[in-house]
């Protein structure tokens, strides 16, 4: 895709978002908007790679922040018994982690860790989803330890603890694919 096509797709998505963003006022609608904002962010990043214009990078960051906020809003709006509430928080964590990977701002990885905590509050303890979020959170703690300016050994200790807990849960549940990834993670950080 060339720069002209990317800019045209950005324009079309922005126009579409203007038309629906005020209509999407429930939890599921906000999570839907989150995905659309993320798509616009990805297109601005692709544009930045081609034209190296700082404005494209700034716009990419702005739309990724909108994606995170829409997902967070959807998670907060969902009733406590909503079957996807924990997944909405996990998605907000994933988006925040992506922001950290792309832009390197420490607050993003800290937010990802906090959103995982929220996800864990609403997922069924002992489920594969719960164990997956624990393992992901362990990874986020490790990332923060390795790459953040305020690295703290406590992050590494917490990462190992959460990964081992996730490994135990997955062993009991018999989830072999995810379990092998967690075992590899625990081995790598230990």
N, C-alpha and C positions, 0 to 999 in steps of 0.2 A: 504494500500500500504506500503510495507516495504522499507527500506533505499536503497536497491539495485535497486528496481524498480524506485524509485524516481530519483536516480542518472542516471539511463539509460534514463529516460524521459528527464532529463536536458540535457544530452549529445545529444540526438536526436534533441531536440528543438534548441540547440545552433548551431548544424550543419546546420539545416534548415534555421536558421536566417542568417548564414554566406552566404548561397546561394542566398537569396532573398533581403537582406537589401540594397544592392547597386542598385537593380532594382526598388525598391519602392521609386520613387523620386517625386511623386505628393502628394497632400493633403490627399486623401483617402488612398494611400499606406502607408503614415506615420502613420495615425491613425490605420491602420491594424497592422503595426509593433508594435505600442504601446501596443496593446492587446497581441501580442506574447511575448513581453518583460515582460509584467505583469505576464503572465503565468509562465515564467521562474523564476521570482521573487518569485511567490507563491510556486513553487517547492523548491527553495532554503530555503524558510522559513519552509516548511514542513521538509526538510532535517535537518535544524537547530534544530527543535523541537525533532527530533529523535537522532541526534548525538551530539548536543550542541557544534559543532565546530564553532568557531568565524568566520572562513572563509566563511561558509555557510551564516551567517548573513550579512557579508560584501558584498557577491555576491548578496544577495537578495536586499540590498539597491542599489547596482550598477545597477541592472536590472530595479528596480522601477524608478530610476532616468532616465534611458534610455527610459522607457515607457512614463514618463512625457515629456521628451524632444521631443520624436517622435510625441506625440500628440500636443504639442506646435508648433512644426515645421509644422505639417499638418494644424493647425489653421492659422498660419501666411501665409502659401503658398496658402491657399484657397482664391479665389477672393472674394471681399466684397459682391458680390451678390450670393455666394455659399450658398445654402439653409441649409447647415450643419455647417457653420463656427462658429456660436454661440454654437452649441452642441459640437464641437471639443474643444472649450475653456472650456465649462462646464465639459467635460471629463477630461481635464488637471487639473481642480480644484479638481475633485473627486480623482484623483490619488495622488495629492499633499496632500489632506486631509488624505488619506490612509497612506501615508508616515509619516505624523505627528502622526497618531494613532499608527503606528507600531514602529517608531524609536524615536518619541518625540522631533524632532528638530523644534524649533520655526519658522525657515524660511519656512518650508513646509506649515504651516497653513497660514502664511502671503502670500505666493505664491498662495495658494488656493483662498484666498480673492481677490487677484489681478486678477486671471484668471476668477473669477466670474464677475468682473468688465468688462473684455474683452468680456465675453459671453453676458452680458447685452447690450453691444454696438451693437451686431449683431442679437439679437433676437427681435422679434416684440413686442414692448411695449404693455402691456395689455394682451398678450397671456398667456396661461397656462404655457408654457415653461418658459417664462420670470418670472412669479410669482414663479414658482418652483425654479428657480435659485436664486431669491431674498430670498426665505425662506431658501434655502441651505446656502447662504452666511450669513444669520442671524445666522444660526447654527455655522458656522465657526467662526464668531465674538465671539459667546458665548464660544466656545471651547478655543479660544485664551485667553479670559478673565479668564476662569476657570483654565487653565492648563499651560499657558505660564508664563515664569519668569517675563516678562515685562508687566504684566497685567495692563490694563488701564480701568477705568470706562467708558471712551468714547466707548470702544468696546461693552460694555453691552448696552449703550444707542443706539448705531448704530444697534445692533442686534434687539432690540425692535422696533426701527423705521422701519427697513427693513421687519421684520416679520409682523408688522401691515399693511404696504403697500401691502405686498403679500396677506395678509388675505383679504384686501379690493378688490384687483384685482380678487381673486378667488371667492369671494362672488358675484361679478358682473358677472363672467363667469359661475357661477353655478357648480363649481367643488367641489363636496361634500367630496370625500375621502381625497384629498390633503388639502382641507380647514379645515377639522377636525384636521389633524395633525398640521397645522399651528396655529390653535386656541389653541390647547394643548400646543404648544411651547410658544406662547405669554403668556398664563396663568402661565406656569412654570417659566418663567424668570421675570415676572412682580412682 
